Amino acid sequence: MSGPRDLRRGSKPFERANPTEAIGSKSHFLIERWGVGWAINVHRRGQAVQTIMCKTEGELNRERRRLSDEGLIGINGGAR
């Protein structure tokens, strides 16, 4: 690193409160905890939101990898 960051230039994209603000209107997916599993909300440009339900972490990782391979940006919304 080259010393302290210059705060006059504003916050970096990963420091923003709303992660979708950093990616703008690009296609993305949001992973959220849902009941006993996870929900992946897929936001593709110009299309309705698609929800994919996953019961296991393995299934979640396969879907996440597939969406990433399609070029979508992933946002972790609390999938701890």
C-alpha positions in Angstrom: 0.0 0.0 0.0 1.2 3.5 -0.6 0.1 5.2 2.6 -3.3 6.3 3.9 -6.1 6.7 1.5 -7.2 10.2 0.4 -10.7 10.7 1.9 -11.4 13.7 -0.3 -12.1 11.4 -3.3 -15.0 9.7 -1.6 -15.7 6.2 -0.6 -14.6 3.2 -2.6 -17.4 1.0 -4.2 -17.0 -1.7 -1.5 -17.4 0.9 1.3 -20.8 2.1 0.2 -23.9 1.3 2.2 -25.9 0.0 -0.7 -23.8 -2.6 -2.7 -26.1 -2.3 -5.8 -25.0 1.4 -6.0 -21.5 0.2 -7.0 -22.7 -2.1 -9.8 -25.3 0.3 -11.3 -27.8 -1.2 -13.7 -25.7 -4.3 -14.5 -27.2 -7.8 -14.1 -26.6 -9.2 -10.6 -27.8 -11.7 -8.1 -28.4 -11.3 -4.3 -28.0 -14.2 -1.9 -30.2 -14.1 1.2 -30.9 -16.5 4.1 -34.5 -17.8 3.7 -36.0 -20.2 6.3 -33.9 -23.4 6.4 -32.1 -22.6 3.1 -31.2 -19.7 0.9 -32.9 -17.6 -1.8 -31.0 -16.2 -4.8 -32.8 -13.3 -6.4 -31.5 -12.9 -9.9 -31.9 -9.3 -11.4 -31.2 -9.4 -15.1 -31.4 -6.2 -17.1 -34.8 -5.8 -18.8 -36.3 -8.9 -17.2 -38.4 -9.7 -14.1 -36.7 -10.8 -10.9 -36.2 -14.6 -10.8 -35.9 -16.4 -7.4 -34.0 -19.6 -7.0 -34.5 -21.5 -3.7 -31.6 -23.7 -2.4 -31.8 -26.1 0.5 -28.1 -27.0 0.9 -24.9 -25.1 0.7 -23.7 -27.3 -2.1 -26.8 -26.5 -4.2 -26.2 -22.8 -3.4 -22.6 -22.9 -4.5 -23.5 -24.6 -7.8 -26.1 -22.0 -8.6 -23.8 -19.2 -7.6 -21.0 -20.5 -9.8 -23.4 -21.0 -12.7 -24.7 -17.4 -12.4 -21.1 -16.1 -12.1 -20.1 -18.0 -15.3 -23.0 -16.3 -17.1 -21.4 -13.0 -16.2 -23.7 -11.8 -13.4 -22.3 -10.0 -10.3 -23.0 -11.7 -6.9 -23.9 -9.8 -3.8 -24.0 -11.6 -0.4 -27.0 -10.2 1.5 -26.4 -12.1 4.7 -26.0 -15.7 3.7 -24.0 -16.6 6.9 
